[in-house]
Amino acid sequence: MAIGGGGGADLISSLADDLLHVILLRLRDTAAAARTSVLSRRWRRLWAHLPELSFRYKHQQIYSAQAHERVDAALATHAAGTAIFLLDVGLPSWKPQTTAAAGDPAAHKRLLQFASRRVAGELRLSLRCKHSNDEIVLPPCERTTAIKLSVSSHALRLQPHPGGGAFAALTKLRIKKALANGSDLEDVVSSRCPRLKELFLKRVTLKDGGRALSIRSDSLERLEMADMNVYIFNPHLHLQVIGPELRILSPGILTGSHIVAPKLSELSWRGPYDPVRHYTREAGSHLRRLHVVAMDSPSAMLMRRFNTVHELQLMVKVWKGIENYKEYLENINQLSKCEVLVVGFLLVPHAIKPVMLHLLNKCADVKKLVVRCLACIAKDGCECVSWGCQCGWSKEGHNTYNIALGSLELVEIKDCMTEAHHKVEFVKLLCEYSATFHKRVTITIIETMHNEYVREKIRNICVPNDKVAINVQCT
């Protein structure tokens, strides 16, 4: 640390402790920060007062037991009076050949007890147990404000607190890859987390036999569930949520749901929708954002429930056959009225242009149109994958439309189309109807692989009027 090579003054060590802590935190690795102790006596205990501790062994090929030893040693020497605002521990995801080298439940317990006592901010843990039936118990964490927990599909138990308020400061809870009791989850979320605002459950298997997962929270604003393995233990599980402050909901695929959320503004729906089995009370018919993961007839019923949204996100799949195409036409007729439409298409096996025409016919009120995926897949030996295909099943229902795009202002064509020429053809299609534009419309094409091709084709388009501006962004 001397200036030059001649042993000058150590200017870095003369800095205040707070500044040196900032330098060590930039390492984002507590083990590396601890190794600075060998530099001089001045540095010997600096790392032990860091407010953020990070031990990331998740992608390293070492035994969990070895990683635990290193973490235990560091935590044992950390200054007792220092508040910890971040504890991030990721144990190896590498599976050893022998269970003897896997994570020890006693080591997990020591780590969790330390977190319970010391963490006054965010706790991130990725753990792996020695045996499949080992249980991980999360003790009360009174001062922890955010928890992100992944336990590699082992049993997780949230330890109750006799006096209540086990997670009094908690505002965010994210649980991933865990086997849990629905009753424990209900108790903690509904009774032990008075400040909880965000709850994320991903790949969580509910192992008890209850027929409903019931969440009641006066503070919860966001609830997201994904890849929930509820069908393993209970194929008829219902979700019940009473959330007077709930604004964002993504319930995953469940047999039924009963949601009371008067302030609901964003909804992401995956799977079939049945208004008899999926009931949303006290929410109005208008949403800020509605995301329909799979556009089909049951999902179209959801858009009748929420018929006005600011932003509508759709993934539309059009399968081969006249009946499937007619179903698509019926579903498009049910689109919620929106100002922003984000749409992706998966067409099997052909006929992109008529499908897009049906969509544009429903865009009279759309101000911004985002096409994020326009994929055409040949299947069952069909060779026709052209943009303007009118053959076979696509002829049915293909009429001449009075398409009017008077509200349109912005169009974005994303970079996840399978064919670059589809982007160009879509721009040409928009130009055909540019006379209906009331305002100047900016069309932005995002391209990474076929930059020169797209630029050349766009330059060759004869723009019919001054209502169209076309930009190509090459990334």
C-alpha positions as CSV (number, residue, x, y, z in Angstrom):
1,M,0.0,0.0,0.0
2,A,3.0,2.3,-0.1
3,I,3.3,4.9,-2.8
4,G,5.6,3.9,-5.6
5,G,8.0,1.0,-4.8
6,G,10.1,2.6,-2.1
7,G,8.0,2.0,1.1
8,G,6.3,5.4,1.3
9,A,3.4,6.3,3.6
10,D,0.4,3.9,3.7
11,L,-2.3,6.4,2.8
12,I,-5.2,3.9,2.6
13,S,-4.7,2.7,6.2
14,S,-4.9,6.2,7.4
15,L,-8.5,6.6,6.2
16,A,-11.3,6.5,8.7
17,D,-12.9,3.2,9.6
18,D,-16.2,4.1,7.9
19,L,-14.3,4.6,4.6
20,L,-12.4,1.4,4.9
21,H,-15.6,-0.4,5.6
22,V,-17.0,1.0,2.3
23,I,-13.9,-0.4,0.5
24,L,-14.3,-3.8,2.0
25,L,-18.0,-3.9,1.2
26,R,-17.1,-3.4,-2.5
27,L,-15.5,-6.8,-2.4
28,R,-18.9,-8.4,-1.9
29,D,-17.2,-11.4,-0.3
30,T,-16.7,-11.6,3.5
31,A,-13.9,-14.2,3.1
32,A,-11.9,-11.9,0.9
33,A,-12.5,-9.0,3.3
34,A,-11.3,-11.1,6.2
35,R,-8.0,-11.9,4.3
36,T,-7.1,-8.2,4.5
37,S,-6.3,-8.8,8.1
38,V,-2.8,-9.9,7.1
39,L,-2.0,-6.5,5.6
40,S,-1.2,-4.8,8.9
41,R,-2.3,-4.5,12.5
42,R,-4.6,-1.6,11.4
43,W,-6.6,-3.9,9.2
44,R,-6.7,-6.9,11.6
45,R,-10.2,-6.4,12.9
46,L,-11.8,-4.1,10.4
47,W,-13.7,-6.7,8.6
48,A,-15.3,-8.0,11.8
49,H,-17.3,-4.7,12.1
50,L,-18.8,-4.9,8.6
51,P,-22.6,-4.5,8.5
52,E,-22.9,-6.8,5.5
53,L,-21.7,-10.4,5.4
54,S,-21.7,-12.4,2.2
55,F,-20.7,-16.1,1.9
56,R,-21.4,-17.3,-1.6
57,Y,-20.4,-20.9,-2.1
58,K,-23.5,-21.9,-4.1
59,H,-21.6,-22.6,-7.4
60,Q,-18.4,-23.8,-5.9
61,Q,-17.5,-27.5,-6.0
62,I,-16.9,-27.9,-2.3
63,Y,-18.7,-29.8,0.4
64,S,-21.5,-28.1,2.3
65,A,-19.8,-29.2,5.6
66,Q,-16.6,-27.3,4.5
67,A,-18.6,-24.2,3.6
68,H,-20.4,-24.3,7.0
69,E,-17.0,-24.5,8.8
70,R,-15.9,-21.3,7.1
71,V,-19.2,-19.5,7.8
72,D,-19.2,-20.6,11.4
73,A,-15.6,-19.4,11.9
74,A,-16.4,-16.0,10.5
75,L,-19.6,-15.5,12.4
76,A,-17.9,-16.5,15.6
77,T,-15.3,-13.7,15.3
78,H,-17.7,-11.0,14.0
79,A,-18.0,-8.1,16.5
80,A,-20.9,-8.8,18.8
81,G,-22.1,-5.1,18.9
82,T,-22.2,-4.6,15.2
83,A,-25.7,-4.6,13.6
84,I,-25.9,-6.8,10.5
85,F,-28.0,-5.3,7.8
86,L,-27.3,-8.1,5.3
87,L,-26.5,-11.8,5.8
88,D,-26.1,-13.7,2.6
89,V,-25.2,-17.4,2.8
90,G,-25.3,-19.6,-0.3
91,L,-24.2,-23.2,0.4
92,P,-23.0,-25.3,-2.5
93,S,-25.7,-26.7,-4.8
94,W,-23.2,-29.3,-5.9
95,K,-24.3,-32.8,-4.7
96,P,-21.6,-34.8,-3.1
97,Q,-21.3,-38.5,-3.7
98,T,-21.7,-39.2,0.0
99,T,-24.3,-37.7,2.4
100,A,-21.5,-37.3,5.0
101,A,-20.3,-34.3,3.1
102,A,-23.7,-32.6,2.9
103,G,-25.1,-30.0,5.1
104,D,-25.4,-30.8,8.8
105,P,-28.8,-29.9,10.5
106,A,-26.9,-28.7,13.6
107,A,-24.8,-26.3,11.5
108,H,-28.0,-25.0,9.9
109,K,-29.4,-24.5,13.3
110,R,-26.4,-22.5,14.5
111,L,-26.6,-20.3,11.4
112,L,-30.3,-19.7,11.8
113,Q,-29.9,-18.9,15.5
114,F,-27.2,-16.3,14.7
115,A,-29.5,-14.8,12.1
116,S,-32.3,-14.6,14.5
117,R,-30.2,-12.7,17.1
118,R,-28.1,-10.5,14.9
119,V,-29.7,-9.6,11.6
120,A,-31.5,-6.3,11.6
121,G,-32.0,-6.1,7.8
122,E,-32.0,-8.6,5.0
123,L,-31.4,-12.4,5.3
124,R,-30.7,-14.5,2.3
125,L,-30.1,-18.2,2.8
126,S,-29.7,-21.1,0.3
127,L,-29.3,-24.3,2.3
128,R,-29.0,-28.0,1.6
129,C,-29.6,-30.8,4.1
130,K,-27.8,-34.2,4.6
131,H,-30.9,-36.4,4.5
132,S,-34.1,-35.9,2.5
133,N,-36.2,-36.0,5.7
134,D,-34.1,-33.4,7.6
135,E,-36.1,-30.4,8.7
136,I,-35.0,-26.8,8.7
137,V,-36.5,-24.6,11.4
138,L,-36.5,-20.9,11.0
139,P,-36.6,-19.3,14.4
140,P,-38.3,-15.9,15.2
141,C,-36.4,-13.0,13.6
142,E,-37.7,-10.0,15.3
143,R,-35.5,-7.4,13.6
144,T,-35.2,-8.9,10.1
145,T,-36.9,-6.9,7.5
146,A,-36.6,-9.2,4.4
147,I,-36.0,-13.0,4.1
148,K,-35.1,-14.9,1.0
149,L,-35.0,-18.6,1.7
150,S,-34.3,-21.6,-0.5
151,V,-33.9,-25.1,1.1
152,S,-33.6,-27.4,-1.8
153,S,-37.0,-29.0,-1.4
154,H,-36.4,-30.0,2.2
155,A,-39.0,-29.6,5.0
156,L,-39.2,-26.0,6.3
157,R,-40.9,-25.1,9.5
158,L,-41.5,-21.5,10.6
159,Q,-41.1,-21.7,14.4
160,P,-43.9,-19.9,16.2
161,H,-43.3,-17.5,19.1
162,P,-45.4,-17.9,22.3
163,G,-45.6,-14.1,22.7
164,G,-46.6,-13.4,19.0
165,G,-44.8,-11.0,16.6
166,A,-42.2,-13.6,15.7
167,F,-41.3,-11.6,12.6
168,A,-42.3,-8.1,13.8
169,A,-40.2,-6.1,11.4
170,L,-40.5,-8.4,8.3
171,T,-41.8,-6.7,5.1
172,K,-40.7,-9.1,2.4
173,L,-40.8,-13.0,2.6
174,R,-39.6,-15.1,-0.3
175,I,-39.6,-18.9,0.0
176,K,-38.3,-21.1,-2.8
177,K,-37.9,-24.9,-3.1
178,A,-39.4,-25.9,0.2
179,L,-41.7,-28.5,1.7
180,A,-44.0,-26.8,4.2
181,N,-47.2,-27.1,6.1
182,G,-49.9,-24.8,4.9
183,S,-51.1,-24.3,8.5
184,D,-47.7,-23.1,9.6
185,L,-47.5,-20.8,6.6
186,E,-51.0,-19.4,7.4
187,D,-50.2,-18.8,11.0
188,V,-46.9,-16.9,10.4
189,V,-48.2,-14.8,7.5
190,S,-51.5,-14.0,9.0
191,S,-50.6,-13.6,12.7
192,R,-46.8,-13.2,13.1
193,C,-45.9,-10.7,10.4
194,P,-47.8,-7.5,11.2
195,R,-45.7,-5.4,8.6
196,L,-45.5,-8.0,5.8
197,K,-46.0,-6.3,2.4
198,E,-44.6,-8.8,-0.1
199,L,-44.9,-12.6,-0.1
200,F,-43.4,-14.8,-2.8
201,L,-43.8,-18.6,-2.9
202,K,-42.1,-20.6,-5.7
203,R,-41.8,-24.3,-6.0
204,V,-43.2,-24.7,-2.5
205,T,-45.0,-28.0,-1.8
206,L,-47.7,-27.9,0.8
207,K,-47.6,-31.3,2.5
208,D,-50.5,-31.1,4.9
209,G,-54.0,-32.2,4.0
210,G,-55.9,-29.0,4.4
211,R,-58.4,-28.1,1.6
212,A,-57.5,-24.4,1.6
213,L,-54.5,-22.2,2.1
214,S,-56.0,-19.2,3.9
215,I,-54.0,-15.9,4.1
216,R,-55.4,-12.9,6.0
217,S,-53.2,-9.9,6.2
218,D,-54.0,-6.2,6.8
219,S,-50.6,-5.2,5.5
220,L,-49.9,-7.5,2.5
221,E,-49.6,-5.6,-0.8
222,R,-48.1,-8.2,-3.1
223,L,-48.7,-12.0,-3.3
224,E,-47.0,-14.1,-6.0
225,M,-47.1,-17.9,-6.3
226,A,-45.4,-20.0,-9.0
227,D,-44.9,-23.7,-9.6
228,M,-46.7,-24.6,-6.5
229,N,-46.7,-28.4,-6.1
230,V,-50.1,-28.5,-4.3
231,Y,-51.4,-31.4,-6.4
232,I,-49.0,-33.9,-4.9
233,F,-50.7,-33.9,-1.5
234,N,-54.0,-32.2,-2.3
235,P,-55.4,-31.9,-5.8
236,H,-58.3,-29.8,-4.7
237,L,-56.5,-27.1,-2.8
238,H,-58.2,-23.7,-2.8
239,L,-56.5,-20.3,-2.1
240,Q,-58.3,-17.9,0.2
241,V,-56.9,-14.4,0.6
242,I,-58.3,-11.5,2.5
243,G,-56.1,-8.5,1.8
244,P,-57.5,-5.0,2.2
245,E,-54.2,-3.6,1.0
246,L,-53.5,-6.2,-1.7
247,R,-52.6,-4.6,-5.0
248,I,-50.5,-7.2,-6.9
249,L,-51.6,-10.8,-7.2
250,S,-50.2,-13.8,-9.1
251,P,-51.9,-16.9,-7.6
252,G,-50.4,-19.6,-9.8
253,I,-52.5,-22.6,-10.9
254,L,-55.0,-23.6,-8.2
255,T,-58.3,-25.5,-8.3
256,G,-60.2,-22.6,-6.9
257,S,-59.6,-19.3,-5.2
258,H,-61.6,-16.7,-3.2
259,I,-59.9,-13.3,-3.2
260,V,-61.1,-10.3,-1.2
261,A,-58.9,-7.4,-2.5
262,P,-60.7,-4.1,-2.9
263,K,-57.4,-2.3,-4.0
264,L,-56.3,-4.9,-6.5
265,S,-54.5,-3.2,-9.5
266,E,-52.3,-5.9,-11.0
267,L,-53.2,-9.5,-11.8
268,S,-51.2,-12.2,-13.5
269,W,-53.2,-15.3,-14.3
270,R,-51.8,-18.7,-15.3
271,G,-54.1,-21.5,-16.3
272,P,-57.9,-21.8,-16.8
273,Y,-60.3,-19.3,-15.2
274,D,-63.7,-20.3,-14.0
275,P,-65.8,-17.4,-12.4
276,V,-67.6,-20.0,-10.3
277,R,-64.4,-21.5,-8.8
278,H,-62.2,-18.4,-9.0
279,Y,-64.0,-15.6,-7.2
280,T,-62.6,-12.1,-6.7
281,R,-64.7,-9.9,-4.4
282,E,-64.7,-6.2,-3.9
283,A,-62.2,-5.6,-6.8
284,G,-63.5,-3.3,-9.5
285,S,-63.6,-4.1,-13.2
286,H,-60.6,-1.9,-13.9
287,L,-56.9,-2.9,-13.4
288,R,-53.7,-1.2,-14.0
289,R,-52.1,-4.4,-15.5
290,L,-53.6,-7.7,-16.4
291,H,-51.2,-10.5,-17.5
292,V,-52.9,-13.5,-19.1
293,V,-50.2,-16.2,-19.5
294,A,-52.2,-18.4,-21.9
295,M,-54.9,-16.9,-24.1
296,D,-57.8,-19.4,-24.3
297,S,-61.5,-19.5,-23.9
298,P,-61.4,-19.8,-20.1
299,S,-58.9,-16.9,-19.9
300,A,-61.2,-14.8,-22.1
301,M,-63.8,-15.0,-19.4
302,L,-61.3,-13.4,-17.1
303,M,-61.1,-10.4,-19.5
304,R,-64.9,-10.1,-19.2
305,R,-64.4,-9.8,-15.4
306,F,-61.8,-7.1,-15.8
307,N,-63.0,-5.4,-19.0
308,T,-60.9,-2.2,-18.7
309,V,-57.1,-2.3,-18.0
310,H,-54.3,0.2,-18.6
311,E,-51.9,-2.5,-19.7
312,L,-52.9,-5.9,-21.1
313,Q,-50.3,-8.7,-21.5
314,L,-51.1,-11.7,-23.6
315,M,-49.5,-14.9,-25.0
316,V,-51.6,-16.2,-27.8
317,K,-51.2,-19.7,-29.2
318,V,-53.0,-20.6,-32.4
319,W,-53.0,-24.3,-33.1
320,K,-53.6,-26.1,-36.3
321,G,-57.2,-26.7,-37.4
322,I,-60.2,-24.6,-38.3
323,E,-61.9,-25.1,-34.9
324,N,-58.8,-23.8,-33.1
325,Y,-58.7,-20.8,-35.4
326,K,-62.4,-20.0,-34.7
327,E,-61.7,-20.2,-31.0
328,Y,-58.9,-17.7,-31.5
329,L,-61.2,-15.3,-33.2
330,E,-63.8,-15.6,-30.4
331,N,-61.1,-15.0,-27.8
332,I,-59.7,-11.9,-29.5
333,N,-63.2,-10.5,-29.5
334,Q,-63.1,-10.6,-25.7
335,L,-60.0,-8.5,-25.3
336,S,-60.2,-6.0,-22.4
337,K,-60.2,-2.4,-23.4
338,C,-56.6,-1.2,-22.9
339,E,-54.2,1.6,-23.7
340,V,-51.1,-0.6,-23.7
341,L,-51.2,-4.0,-25.4
342,V,-48.2,-6.4,-24.9
343,V,-48.7,-9.5,-27.0
344,G,-46.8,-12.6,-28.0
345,F,-47.9,-15.1,-30.6
346,L,-47.0,-18.7,-31.1
347,L,-48.5,-19.8,-34.4
348,V,-48.7,-23.5,-35.3
349,P,-48.1,-23.9,-38.1
350,H,-48.6,-20.8,-40.4
351,A,-50.7,-17.8,-41.4
352,I,-49.2,-14.9,-39.5
353,K,-50.8,-12.0,-41.4
354,P,-54.5,-12.8,-40.9
355,V,-53.8,-13.5,-37.3
356,M,-52.3,-10.0,-36.9
357,L,-55.1,-8.5,-38.8
358,H,-57.6,-9.9,-36.3
359,L,-55.6,-8.4,-33.5
360,L,-55.2,-5.0,-35.1
361,N,-59.0,-4.9,-35.6
362,K,-59.3,-4.8,-31.8
363,C,-56.8,-2.1,-31.2
364,A,-58.8,1.0,-31.8
365,D,-58.1,2.4,-28.3
366,V,-54.5,1.1,-28.0
367,K,-51.9,3.9,-27.6
368,K,-48.9,1.6,-27.3
369,L,-48.5,-1.8,-29.0
370,V,-45.6,-4.1,-28.0
371,V,-45.1,-7.4,-30.0
372,R,-42.6,-9.4,-27.9
373,C,-42.8,-12.7,-29.7
374,L,-44.0,-13.7,-33.2
375,A,-43.1,-17.3,-33.7
376,C,-44.1,-19.5,-36.6
377,I,-43.6,-23.2,-36.1
378,A,-43.9,-25.8,-38.9
379,K,-45.6,-28.9,-37.6
380,D,-46.9,-32.2,-38.9
381,G,-45.0,-31.9,-42.2
382,C,-46.5,-28.5,-43.1
383,E,-44.0,-26.5,-45.1
384,C,-46.0,-23.3,-45.3
385,V,-44.6,-20.8,-42.9
386,S,-45.0,-17.6,-45.0
387,W,-46.2,-14.3,-43.6
388,G,-49.1,-13.9,-45.9
389,C,-50.3,-17.5,-46.1
390,Q,-54.0,-17.8,-46.7
391,C,-54.3,-21.5,-47.2
392,G,-56.4,-24.1,-45.4
393,W,-57.7,-23.3,-42.0
394,S,-56.6,-19.6,-42.1
395,K,-59.0,-18.8,-45.0
396,E,-62.0,-19.4,-42.7
397,G,-63.0,-16.2,-40.9
398,H,-60.5,-14.0,-42.8
399,N,-62.5,-11.0,-43.8
400,T,-61.8,-7.5,-44.9
401,Y,-61.6,-5.3,-41.8
402,N,-62.2,-1.6,-41.3
403,I,-59.1,-1.3,-39.1
404,A,-58.7,2.1,-37.4
405,L,-55.7,2.8,-35.3
406,G,-56.5,6.4,-34.4
407,S,-55.2,6.2,-30.8
408,L,-51.9,4.5,-31.7
409,E,-48.7,6.4,-30.8
410,L,-46.0,3.8,-30.2
411,V,-45.1,0.4,-31.5
412,E,-42.3,-1.8,-30.2
413,I,-41.2,-5.0,-32.0
414,K,-39.0,-7.0,-29.6
415,D,-36.1,-9.1,-30.5
416,C,-37.5,-12.6,-29.7
417,M,-39.1,-13.4,-33.1
418,T,-37.8,-16.5,-34.8
419,E,-37.6,-14.8,-38.2
420,A,-36.4,-11.2,-38.9
421,H,-38.5,-10.9,-42.0
422,H,-41.6,-11.3,-39.9
423,K,-40.7,-8.0,-38.2
424,V,-40.3,-6.3,-41.6
425,E,-43.6,-7.6,-42.8
426,F,-45.4,-6.4,-39.7
427,V,-44.0,-2.9,-40.3
428,K,-45.3,-3.1,-43.8
429,L,-48.7,-4.1,-42.5
430,L,-48.8,-1.1,-40.1
431,C,-47.8,1.2,-43.0
432,E,-50.8,-0.1,-45.0
433,Y,-53.1,1.3,-42.3
434,S,-51.2,4.4,-41.5
435,A,-53.9,6.6,-43.1
436,T,-56.0,5.8,-40.0
437,F,-53.4,7.2,-37.6
438,H,-54.5,10.4,-35.9
439,K,-51.0,11.0,-34.6
440,R,-47.5,10.4,-35.7
441,V,-46.6,6.8,-34.8
442,T,-43.1,5.8,-33.9
443,I,-42.3,2.1,-34.7
444,T,-39.2,0.8,-33.0
445,I,-37.6,-2.5,-34.1
446,I,-35.1,-4.2,-31.7
447,E,-32.7,-6.5,-33.5
448,T,-29.5,-8.3,-32.5
449,M,-28.8,-11.0,-35.0
450,H,-29.9,-9.7,-38.4
451,N,-29.1,-6.0,-38.1
452,E,-28.0,-5.3,-41.6
453,Y,-30.8,-7.3,-43.2
454,V,-33.5,-5.5,-41.1
455,R,-31.9,-2.0,-41.8
456,E,-31.8,-2.6,-45.5
457,K,-35.4,-3.9,-45.7
458,I,-36.7,-1.0,-43.6
459,R,-34.9,1.5,-45.9
460,N,-36.7,-0.1,-48.9
461,I,-40.1,0.3,-47.4
462,C,-42.1,3.1,-49.1
463,V,-43.7,5.0,-46.2
464,P,-47.0,6.3,-47.6
465,N,-47.2,9.5,-45.5
466,D,-45.6,11.5,-42.7
467,K,-47.5,9.7,-39.9
468,V,-44.9,6.9,-39.6
469,A,-41.4,7.1,-38.1
470,I,-39.4,3.9,-38.1
471,N,-36.3,3.2,-35.9
472,V,-34.1,0.2,-35.8
473,Q,-32.2,-0.5,-32.5
474,C,-29.3,-2.9,-32.9
475,T,-28.1,-4.3,-29.6
